[in-house]
Amino acid sequence: MANLYTIGVALFAAIGTLLFGFDTGIATTTIAHQSWIDYMGRPSDGLTGAVVAVYIAGEAAGALTQTFLGDRLGRIGFMQMMCLAVTVGTIIQTASVNMGMFLAGRVLAGYAVGGMVGTVPIYLSEIAAPQQRGLIGGISGCGIAFGTMLSNWVGFACGYAPYGATQWRLPLGIQIPWGVVLFVGLATFMPDSPRQLIRNGKPERAREQFARIRRDLRDAEEVADEFALMQAQIEYEMAREIKSYKEIWRLYRHRVLVSVAVQTMTSLTGVNVIQYYQTRLYKSLGIDAHAILALAAVYGTVSFVANCVTTRWLTDQWGRRKMILAGLGASC
């Protein structure tokens, strides 16, 4: 039986990955608007590429920060910090009066969403029941795809606005409220991770949050039994916790190599290059401005639909390995 409460929490938490998808996708349409190009002083190809490069650099820094602060601040606390950073970053982008200011906003927003996109899947996996982990975890990916699709359609719609800053400032400004909404939700009704609370020596608080999350369990006895199993597992893992990257490499070399290979091969498919620079590619083919933005929107829509279908009907049912192989094969 589906735990509708957990699914609702996951959908709300996916605002964090939606921000990633939207802020990533909005660059695609922003750099295609002639009004943005003229306003920013007709930046060179290198400077236009920096719009993407500094964002990705910020993402990397945010993800690295998550590895150091994510456990210390807790999932909720860390995501709240990233909400503040992404809100400031999107405000700076929207209010930009020159390229330097725009790039500063990009790198700050990239930092925030990099930390967010590294935290949300962990948070979702920690609150999900074992039999729902693929579905709940996959919602974070759907959030990214939905954000990308939304940004593409917003950019397309704003292409019909009169020539001027509204064409690109309005899409950028639409991002601003989402960080605030997520921050408020995290501060009020979002449950904390029971697993992390146990790791931080707060078993009673963890028990309370576990009972709140696992509403699919039938009675208090079943809640207590499953919580005891989870607590025993975590305590077992903590007693054998690995303290260094050297030790990870020594003990789990095969797993590390598999993880690196999957991430690398996914990037080498060219998905990021296509996403960021597809509008420039279409322009080089002689396609008119509105058709360029429409093609980007269709690309984002197909991605979102495919993501939702695979998350709902394939992730838990078909298996992760088969899905990765099928996805990489189809992209060839």
N, C-alpha and C positions, 0 to 999 in steps of 0.2 A: 504493500500500500504506500502510495506517495506521501511523503511528509510535506504537505502544502506550506506549512510555516517555514521550513528550511528553504524550500524553493522560493518563497517570497523574499526571505532574507537575501538569498543568492542573487535574485533579480535586482534588488536594491543595491547590493554591494557592487554589482556589475556596472553601476554608474562610474566607478573608478576606472574600469577598462573601457567604458564608452568614451570617457574623456581622452584616453589614449587613442582610440580609433578616430575620434572626431578631430583632435588636434593634429594627428598624423595626416588624415585625409584632407583637412582644410587647406594645407599647404599646396596640395595638388591643384585645387581650383584657384587659390589666391594668386599664385605665380602665373596663372593663365590670363588673369584680368589685365587688359591694357591700362586700365586706370591705376592699378597697383604699380605696374612697371613705370608709368610716367611719374607717379607721385614719388617713387623711390629713386628718381633720377636715372632711370634706365640702367639698372645694375648689370654688370658683366655676367657672363655665364658662371664664372667662378663664384661671384658674390651670390648669385641666385642659388647655386649649389650649396652655399653655406647655410641657406635657410633650412635645408635638410640636414646638413652635416652637424651643425651645432645642436640641433634637436636630438639627433642620435647620440651625440657625445653627452648631452644632458641625461638622456635615458640611461646610458651606461653608468654614469655617476650616481644616479638615483637608485639603480638596481644594486650597485656596490654598497651604497649607504644602507640599503635594506638588510644586507647580510650582517652589518655591524650593529644596527640600531633596532632592527625589526623585533628581535626577541626582548631586548631591554625595555623598549617602550610598550610592547604589546601590539597585537594586530590593530586594535582600535586606535590606540594612541599614535602609532606610526601613520596610519591612514589619515588621521586628522591633521597631522603635520603636513602631509602631502597635499591635503585639500587646501590648506592655507597657501602653500607654495604655488599650486596650479592656478588658484584664483588670482594671485598677484601677477603671475606670468601671463595669463590671458588678458588681464587688464592692460598690462604694458603693451602687448601686441596690438590690442584694439586701439589704444591711444597713440600708437607710434607716429612720430613726425619725421623720422629718418630711418635709414637702414640699420644704423647701429642700435637704436632703441628697439627696432623690430627683432633683431637678432638676440638682444638681451632677453626679451620676452620669450623667444623661442627656446633658448637654452634653459631658462628657469622652468617653463612649462614642461620641457622634456625631462628635466630632473625629477619633477613631481610625478609625472605619469610613469616614468621608469621605475620609481619606487612603488607606485601604486600597482602597476601591472605585475610586479614581482611579489606583491603581498596578497592581492585579492585571491589568486588561485590557491595560495597556501591557506588562507583564512577559510575559503569555501571547502577545501578538502578536510579541514579540521572540524568543521561543524556538520559535515555530511555523514549519513549512515553509510556503512560499507557498501551495501547493495546499490546505493544512489551516487557513489562518489564520481563516477564518470559523468553522469547527468549534471550534478551540481557543479563539478569542476568545469565542465564544458560551457556552462553559462557565462563564465568569464570571457571565453573566446567569442561567444555570441555577442557579448557587449562590445568587444573590439570591432567585430564585423558590422554591428548595427551603427556604431559611432562613425565608422568609415562611410557607410552607405548614407547616413544622415547628412554628413558633411558634404558629400558629393552632390546630393539633391539640393541642399541649401545653396551651395555655390552655383549650381545650375540656375536655380530660381533667381538668385541675386544678379545673375548675368543679364536679366531683363530690366534691372533697375537703370535709371538714367546714368550716363557716364559720370563717374566720380567716386569718391571714397566710400560711399554707401555700398557699392558693389562688393568691397572686400572687408570693410569695418564691421558691417552687420553680421556676416557669418562668424567672424572672430569673436564678436561680442556675445553671441548666443552661448558660447562656452561658459561665460562667467558665472551664471547662477548654479550650474551643476555642482561645482566644488562646494558651494555654500550649502546646497541641499544635502549632499552626502555628509558634510561635516555635522549638520544638525541631526541627521539620522543616527550617525555614529555616537553622538553625545546623548541621545535620548533612548531609542528603542532597540538598537542593534545589539545582539548578544555577543559576549566575549568568547574567545576560543577556550573551551574547557581543557584541551590538551596543553595549551600554553600556560594556563593558570596552574595546572599540576606541575609543570616544569618550573614554574616560578614559586613553588612552595605554598600554593593557595588552594588546597584540596576542597575545602568547604565551599568556597566561591565557585570552584570548578564544578562541584556536584550540583549546585544551584543552577548554573548556566546549562549544564548537560540536561537536566530535567526540563528546562525551559525549551531547549532546542529539540530534543528527541520526543516530540509529541506523538510519534508513530508507535511508541512502546505502549503496551496495554495497561500496565499498572505500576505502582511504586516498587514492587518487588523486582519486576523485570528491569526497571530503570536502575535500581541498585546493583543488580547482577551485572548488567552491561557496563555500568560505570566502573565497577570493581575490576572487570577484565581490562578495560582501557587503562585504568590507573596502574595495574600490575604491569602491563606491557610497557607503558611509558617509563615507569621506575626501572624496569629491566634495561631499557634502552639507555637511560641516563647513567646507570651503573657502568655501562660500557661505551660511554659517549666518546667520540673521536674529537680530539682537541686541535688538530692541525691539518692543513691541506696535504702535507707530506704523508701523514698517516692515512688519509683518504686514498691517496694514490697507491700506497703500499697494500692496503687491504681490499680496496674496491676498484682496482685499475680497470677491469673490464667494464664495469658500470660507468665509470668516468668517461672512458673512450666512446661508449655507446651514446651517452648523453651529448658529448661534444660533437660526435658525428651527425646525430639527428639534427641538432641546432644548425650546424654548418651546412649540411646538405639542404635544409629547408631554405636557408638564406641564399644558397647558390642557385636555387631555382629562378632567381631574379624577381621574386615577388615584391620585394621592397623597391627595386628600381622601377618596376612597372607601375606600382602604386604612386610613387612620388612624381615620376616624370612622364606618365602616359599622356598628359595634356600636351607636352612639348613634342612627343612622338607624333600625335595626331596632327599637330600644327605643321610639322615637317612634311606630312602627307598631303597638305593642301586643304584640309578639312576646315570649315568655317567655325568661328568662335563658339556659337551656341551648340553646334553639333559636337564639338570637342567636350564641352561640359556635360552634354547628355550621355555621351559614350562613357565618361568617367562615372556618372551616376549609375548607369546600367551595370558596369563592372562591379561597383560596390554592392548593388542589389543582388546580383548573382552570388557573390561571395557570402552575403548574409544568409540568403536562403539555404545555400549548401551547408553553411555552418550549423544552422538550426536543425536541418534534417539529420545530419550526421550525429549531432549531439543527442537528439531525442531518440533516434532509432538504431544507431550503430555503435556508439562508444562503448556502452556496457554490453550490448548484445553481440557485437561482432568482434570486439577486442581492439586494443590500442595498436598492436603490431600490424595487423592487417590493414587498419585504417591509414597508418603512416605509409606502408608500402603502396597502397592504392593511390593515395594522394600524390606521392612522389612519382609514381608511374604515370598518372594522368597529366602531370605537369610537364612531362618530357615531350 
